[in-house]
Amino acid sequence: MDLTTAYAAYLDCLSSRRWDDLGHHVADDVRHNGRAVGVAGYRRMLERDVAAVPDLRFVAEEVVAAGDVVAVRLAFDCHPVGELFGVAVDGRRVVFGEHVFYRYAGGRVADVRSLVDVEAVRRQVAT
């Protein structure tokens, strides 16, 4: 399976909340932003994200794959409950992006480097 197909299957797993299938897409010793979290820690992180943003969907606007790396711009259009990134959103609609580099090993995500546009959320909530 090529990386773009593998990545699309991974996003479908996330958006469908098929947490028990996460290990098919993410390495047992996956790292997130330089921190070893393992697949169980990665799952907990995603479950917290979905608890904070029940309508969270992972939409890839741009995907570039080269070698063992997938670079993506994800687009989010959602209604977080309570706080998001330390900002009181309280159910209001926010639209923001995330830039992510995924390194694959053995057909699964082994390393994730992510940068979320938190300022976009702050600007929308402030208006």
N, C-alpha and C positions, 0 to 999 in steps of 0.2 A: 504494500500500500504506500502511495506517495505521501509526502508530509502534508500537503494541502487537504487531502482526503482524510488523513488521520486527524488533522486539526479540526476539520468540520465535524467529525464524529465525536471528538472531545467536547466541542461547544454544544452539540446536541445533548450529550450526557449532562452537561451543566444546566442547560436551559430546561431540560426535562426532569431535573432533580433526581436522576438515577444514581444516587450516591453509592449504592452497592456495586455499580459498574465502574466507579472511578479508577480503581486499580488496573483496569484494562487500558487506561489512557495516561495514567500518571505513575511514575516509578516509585517503588517502595521508599526510596531515600531522596525524594524530590526536595529541592531547595527553592525557597521563595525570597527574593531580594537579599540573597547572600546568607540566609538563615536556613539551617536544616530543619524541616518540619515533618518530613515523612508523609506518606499518603494519608495517614490518620489525622495528622495536624492540618494538612491541606484540606481535607474534608471538613474538619471543624471550622476552619476559616471560611469556607464556602457556605456552610450551614449558618454561620453568624451573619454573613452578607445577606443571605436570603431571608433570615429573620428580620433584619433591618430594612430590607427592600423586598417585600413579598412578590412584587411584579417584575423582579429583575430578570432580564433576558440578555443574553450575551450575543450581540450582533457585530459581526466582523465587517467593517467598512472597507478595509484594505488588508490584504494578506500577501506577504512576499515570503517565499521559501527558497533557501539556498543552503546547500550542504545539509547540516543537521539542525539548522535554525529556521524558525518561523517568526517573522516580525509582523505585528498586527496592530491596527488601530481599531479598538472596540468602541462602539457607540452605545450609550445607555440613555433611555428615555423612560423614566420611572417615577414612582411616588413613594419615597422612603417614609417609614414611620419613625417618629422621634427624631433622633440625630443621625446625621451622616457625615463622617469625617470631622466630627466635633461641631457641626453646624446644625442648629435646630431647624429641621425641614418640616416636620409634623404633617406629613401627607401631601405636601405641595409637589407639583410636578417639577422635576429637574432633568436637564439634558446635559450630559457631560461625556468626555472621552477618556480612554485609557490607552496608553501605548505600552505594548508588551513584546518582549523577546522571549521566545521559548526555545530551549535547546533540547533536542530529542536524543535519547540513547536507547537502543534496543526496541525502537518503535513506540516508546512512551516519553512523555514530558519528564525531563530530569532536572531542569533548572528554569525558573521563571524570574524574569526581571521586569518589574511593572512600575509605571508612573501614571498616576491618576490626576486628572485636571480638577483638583479640589477648588481652585479659584473660580472655576465656572459655576460650581455649586454655590459658593459664597456670594457671587455676583447676583445670581438668580434669586436667592433667598432675601438679599438685601433690598431688592426693588419692590 
